[in-house]
Amino acid sequence: MRPGWDFRKRLTMGITALTGGSFLAFILVFSGFSYFALRHWVALNLATQAAGLAEALQAPLDFNNPQEAESALRAVAQNPHIVRAEVFDAARVGVAAFLKENGGDRSPMLWWPGDGIRFGKGRVEVSRTIRHGERVLGTVVLQSTEQGLYEVLWVILGICLGAAVPVFLLGLAVSRWLLGHLAKPILDLAAMAQAVSRDKDYSVRMERPFSGELGTLAAALNRMLAEIQERDLMLLTAKESLEGKVAERTEDLLALNAQLMLAKDSALEANRAKSAFIANMSHELRTPLNAILLYGELLRDDAREDGNEGAVQDLERIMTAGTHLLGLIDNILDISKIEAGRMTVHLEEIGIRDLLDRTGHLVTPLIGKNRNAYVVEVGAIPAAFLTDGKKVEQILCNLIGNAAKFTEDGQVRLRVDLADEPGFLDFEVRDTGIGMSPDQLDTVFQEFMQADSMTTRKYAGTGLGLTICRKFARLLGGEVRVVSEPGAGSTFTVKLPLHSTPLPEGQGALLEA
């Protein structure tokens, strides 16, 4: 369909329908008005004849002469539309009547008093009182058809319909004139808008000048297109600038990322070298220290036999410091082995009660040092489980020793039971010591971290024990969690599987707190 054809067709049909509808409404209204006006005219004409007939019937009714009254009635037969006439005396008795053949209502005509007009179906009836002075002599009633009225109406309708053709042609001419002076500018605007939307070319302008509101619309459309064109140009410039900046920034980020990757690789390589070095130095560090402790023990025994108590105390201080130093070295070596991925897991069936007995013997000196009570509770658990017994033993010793160190004249409780998760055991170590704040709980498993400087000076330690506990637990497929409140003690729970699965070789370095 050609552009604008739908609008042209609608406008033409609308104007034609409006013209035709208006003329049809005029015909209907005019016809109705004409019908009632002509009907009233017929009734008035019939009433005039009835009045003349009433004067002519005064003498026949006054002298009781029915023949003369009937002759007077026949005089109205000259009117082709009067089909029936009757005369009644004062006693309502019919005196004379007239009825045309094939016309008139043959049913008895009812007498009705007074002067008046009645309209029936296709009929008009008029009654007139016959008087002689003040005396009523009777009544005459005339009945006429509306045939003459319809004839006049058909003539009027014919004239109106004859005028419809030129009116219709006039409507077409008006519609063509409107299309030329009103629709054409609108269609031009619509065609330009459609072309702009299709081609995205905002450089086109409406060149044809229009007047009035259409001119204002065309000017506004031209301004809008100019603004869009300017905005597109600005956006294109900004896009090109942005793309250049993005490309430049991307190059910078790629270069920086490459540098960071190199730095990261260097740091990881240095860390692995450090961990490997420390792990390889295990024998070189432990052997001299063990020799020092052994010779210190021999010298202490000799001094005790010689009764030299001063030397015994000094040698015991040396051995205590050496033992403490050996523990620190062991912890550092364990962390280094885990980070280097060289920590091995030896799985075997471990009797749980034997494990608890060995742990109890190892922690008894630590428990008694601060006058604490040690309580062990065992739930409905299996007799043994598959794990690395040395590492589980070290985990428990670290946790119980940590609890005993921060508790004085209190209680350290170890409870073993099945975990809520099937296939796991819970080792719960609870103390009544100083507890920890929320800030301290956030860093409790970090390497070389103590609660604060005062705690470090008072309780000593490297801050590696809890870190090793968590790393060992994860190495065995478990986890360690803690809850604590200041002044209310702490509870560490170690969840370990009943059947541990060793990690693949080299994965120990991935165990991070």
Protein Blocks (a to p, Z undefined) as FASTA:
>chain_A
ZZhklmmmmmmmmmmmmmmmmmmmmmmmmmmmmmmmmmmmmmmmmmmmmmmmmmmmmmmm
mnopaklmmmmmmmmmmpmkbgbdcdddfkopafbdcddehiajfbdcdddedjddddde
hiacddddddehjacfbdcdddddfklmmmmmmmmmmmmmmmmmmmmmmmmmmmmmmmmm
mmmmmmmmmmmmmmmmmnopakbccfbdcehjllmmmmmmmmmmmmmmmmmmmmmmmmmm
mmmmmmmmmmmmmmmmmmmmmmmmmmmmmmmmmmmmmmmmmmmmmmmmmmmmmmmmmmmm
mmmmnopaklmmmmmmmmmmmmmmmmmmmmmmmmmmmmnopaccddddddfklmmmmmmm
mmmmmmmmnopacddddddddfbdcddfklmmmmmmmmmmmmmmmpghiaddddddddfb
ghiacdddddfbebpafklmmmmmpghiafblmlmmmngpjhlmmmmmmmmmmmnopacd
ddddehiapaddddddfbdcdddehilmmmcZZ
